[in-house]
Amino acid sequence: MRTAVHIADTEGLDALSMRRVAAELGAGTMSLYRYVSGKDALVELMVESVFGESSYPSPVPGGWRTRLEVAARREWGMYSKHPWALRVIATPQPPIGPNVLADVEWAMRAMDGLGLDPTTMHWVAIMVSAQVQGAALLLVNEVEAERRTGVTTRQWRASKTPMLLEILESGQFPMLSRLYAEQGDAIDIDKWFEFSLRRLLDGLAVLIEDRDKGSAYGVQQGSMRDLAR
């Protein structure tokens, strides 16, 4: 399993094959089929492996917000270390195993005792994970683009700077000009992730506060729009 994960980490999921893993192990390709039925089954086991690499904190931290932050940062860390996993997880039919389900269970338990129904708690868990996956998409695409082209993001930005400056100097984009003057064209993905996570949880706090006031937005009474109020 470690060999398969290493190949995907360093070369991408497309480089993974039963033959390649067998070659790295110095074994015959057919010998691997004694343990897994094929590449798809192997990838599912790889996902289970990377989801189980880090354990949740013990004792469990107090407060729903802290617990959801733990879940989000744990998933973010996994995609940072294993970018290929996002491609497998962010699908309508993701692998379903104990380690994957443990992440959903943790997020739902973070909301337990707040008076929310199971469906709403599940929606919250999915919402937080979707936020992480959306942010991780930038991270993963950066890794894959560099692997495909051999050009780093820093090098790409440097090549585009003259054109960007020419456009900004036209005066048509005052807000973007101000932004560029203050921070340049670099984007700190980790900082942006932390900002977006905090804002998401701020919105979720409104749902919880309304629930405490007796005006909760359950699944039968509202929609996902209520979570963003």
Contacts in CASP RR format, 6 or more apart in sequence:
PFRMAT RR
TARGET T0000
AUTHOR 0000-0000-0000
METHOD contacts of the structure
MODEL  1
MRTAVHIADTEGLDALSMRRVAAELGAGTMSLYRYVSGKDALVELMVESV
FGESSYPSPVPGGWRTRLEVAARREWGMYSKHPWALRVIATPQPPIGPNV
LADVEWAMRAMDGLGLDPTTMHWVAIMVSAQVQGAALLLVNEVEAERRTG
VTTRQWRASKTPMLLEILESGQFPMLSRLYAEQGDAIDIDKWFEFSLRRL
LDGLAVLIEDRDKGSAYGVQQGSMRDLAR
1 45 0 8 1.000
1 46 0 8 1.000
1 49 0 8 1.000
3 21 0 8 1.000
3 24 0 8 1.000
3 25 0 8 1.000
4 16 0 8 1.000
4 21 0 8 1.000
4 42 0 8 1.000
4 46 0 8 1.000
5 46 0 8 1.000
5 49 0 8 1.000
5 50 0 8 1.000
5 82 0 8 1.000
7 15 0 8 1.000
7 16 0 8 1.000
7 20 0 8 1.000
7 21 0 8 1.000
7 24 0 8 1.000
8 15 0 8 1.000
8 16 0 8 1.000
8 46 0 8 1.000
8 82 0 8 1.000
8 84 0 8 1.000
9 81 0 8 1.000
9 82 0 8 1.000
9 83 0 8 1.000
9 84 0 8 1.000
11 147 0 8 1.000
12 83 0 8 1.000
12 84 0 8 1.000
12 144 0 8 1.000
12 147 0 8 1.000
13 43 0 8 1.000
13 84 0 8 1.000
13 87 0 8 1.000
13 88 0 8 1.000
16 39 0 8 1.000
16 42 0 8 1.000
16 43 0 8 1.000
17 39 0 8 1.000
18 29 0 8 1.000
18 32 0 8 1.000
18 33 0 8 1.000
18 38 0 8 1.000
18 39 0 8 1.000
18 42 0 8 1.000
19 29 0 8 1.000
21 32 0 8 1.000
21 42 0 8 1.000
22 28 0 8 1.000
22 29 0 8 1.000
22 31 0 8 1.000
22 32 0 8 1.000
32 38 0 8 1.000
32 42 0 8 1.000
36 42 0 8 1.000
36 45 0 8 1.000
43 88 0 8 1.000
43 95 0 8 1.000
44 88 0 8 1.000
44 95 0 8 1.000
44 97 0 8 1.000
46 85 0 8 1.000
47 85 0 8 1.000
47 88 0 8 1.000
47 89 0 8 1.000
47 94 0 8 1.000
47 95 0 8 1.000
47 100 0 8 1.000
48 95 0 8 1.000
48 97 0 8 1.000
48 98 0 8 1.000
48 99 0 8 1.000
48 100 0 8 1.000
49 99 0 8 1.000
50 78 0 8 1.000
50 81 0 8 1.000
50 82 0 8 1.000
50 85 0 8 1.000
51 78 0 8 1.000
51 85 0 8 1.000
51 99 0 8 1.000
51 100 0 8 1.000
51 102 0 8 1.000
51 103 0 8 1.000
52 99 0 8 1.000
52 102 0 8 1.000
53 78 0 8 1.000
53 81 0 8 1.000
54 74 0 8 1.000
54 78 0 8 1.000
56 70 0 8 1.000
56 74 0 8 1.000
56 102 0 8 1.000
56 106 0 8 1.000
57 70 0 8 1.000
60 67 0 8 1.000
61 67 0 8 1.000
61 70 0 8 1.000
63 110 0 8 1.000
64 110 0 8 1.000
64 111 0 8 1.000
64 114 0 8 1.000
64 208 0 8 1.000
65 201 0 8 1.000
65 204 0 8 1.000
65 205 0 8 1.000
67 106 0 8 1.000
67 107 0 8 1.000
67 109 0 8 1.000
67 110 0 8 1.000
68 107 0 8 1.000
68 110 0 8 1.000
68 124 0 8 1.000
68 128 0 8 1.000
68 201 0 8 1.000
68 204 0 8 1.000
69 197 0 8 1.000
69 201 0 8 1.000
70 106 0 8 1.000
71 103 0 8 1.000
71 106 0 8 1.000
71 107 0 8 1.000
71 110 0 8 1.000
71 125 0 8 1.000
71 128 0 8 1.000
71 129 0 8 1.000
72 128 0 8 1.000
72 129 0 8 1.000
72 131 0 8 1.000
72 132 0 8 1.000
72 197 0 8 1.000
73 197 0 8 1.000
74 103 0 8 1.000
75 103 0 8 1.000
75 129 0 8 1.000
75 132 0 8 1.000
75 133 0 8 1.000
75 136 0 8 1.000
76 132 0 8 1.000
76 135 0 8 1.000
76 136 0 8 1.000
76 193 0 8 1.000
78 85 0 8 1.000
79 85 0 8 1.000
79 86 0 8 1.000
79 132 0 8 1.000
79 133 0 8 1.000
79 136 0 8 1.000
79 139 0 8 1.000
79 140 0 8 1.000
80 136 0 8 1.000
80 139 0 8 1.000
83 136 0 8 1.000
83 139 0 8 1.000
83 140 0 8 1.000
83 143 0 8 1.000
83 144 0 8 1.000
84 140 0 8 1.000
86 133 0 8 1.000
86 136 0 8 1.000
86 137 0 8 1.000
86 140 0 8 1.000
87 140 0 8 1.000
88 94 0 8 1.000
88 95 0 8 1.000
89 95 0 8 1.000
89 100 0 8 1.000
89 133 0 8 1.000
90 133 0 8 1.000
90 134 0 8 1.000
90 137 0 8 1.000
94 100 0 8 1.000
103 129 0 8 1.000
104 122 0 8 1.000
104 125 0 8 1.000
104 126 0 8 1.000
104 129 0 8 1.000
107 121 0 8 1.000
107 124 0 8 1.000
107 125 0 8 1.000
107 128 0 8 1.000
107 129 0 8 1.000
108 118 0 8 1.000
108 121 0 8 1.000
108 122 0 8 1.000
108 124 0 8 1.000
108 125 0 8 1.000
111 120 0 8 1.000
111 121 0 8 1.000
111 124 0 8 1.000
111 125 0 8 1.000
112 121 0 8 1.000
114 208 0 8 1.000
114 211 0 8 1.000
115 211 0 8 1.000
115 216 0 8 1.000
116 124 0 8 1.000
116 211 0 8 1.000
116 216 0 8 1.000
116 218 0 8 1.000
117 218 0 8 1.000
117 219 0 8 1.000
119 219 0 8 1.000
120 218 0 8 1.000
120 219 0 8 1.000
123 219 0 8 1.000
123 224 0 8 1.000
123 227 0 8 1.000
124 204 0 8 1.000
124 227 0 8 1.000
127 200 0 8 1.000
127 204 0 8 1.000
127 224 0 8 1.000
127 227 0 8 1.000
128 197 0 8 1.000
128 200 0 8 1.000
131 196 0 8 1.000
131 197 0 8 1.000
131 200 0 8 1.000
132 193 0 8 1.000
132 197 0 8 1.000
135 189 0 8 1.000
135 192 0 8 1.000
135 193 0 8 1.000
135 196 0 8 1.000
138 187 0 8 1.000
138 189 0 8 1.000
139 189 0 8 1.000
142 153 0 8 1.000
142 189 0 8 1.000
145 151 0 8 1.000
145 153 0 8 1.000
145 156 0 8 1.000
146 152 0 8 1.000
146 153 0 8 1.000
157 185 0 8 1.000
157 186 0 8 1.000
160 185 0 8 1.000
161 185 0 8 1.000
164 180 0 8 1.000
164 185 0 8 1.000
167 173 0 8 1.000
168 176 0 8 1.000
168 177 0 8 1.000
168 180 0 8 1.000
169 177 0 8 1.000
171 177 0 8 1.000
203 227 0 8 1.000
203 228 0 8 1.000
203 229 0 8 1.000
204 227 0 8 1.000
206 229 0 8 1.000
207 216 0 8 1.000
207 217 0 8 1.000
207 226 0 8 1.000
207 227 0 8 1.000
207 229 0 8 1.000
210 216 0 8 1.000
210 217 0 8 1.000
210 229 0 8 1.000
211 217 0 8 1.000
217 226 0 8 1.000
217 227 0 8 1.000
217 229 0 8 1.000
218 226 0 8 1.000
END
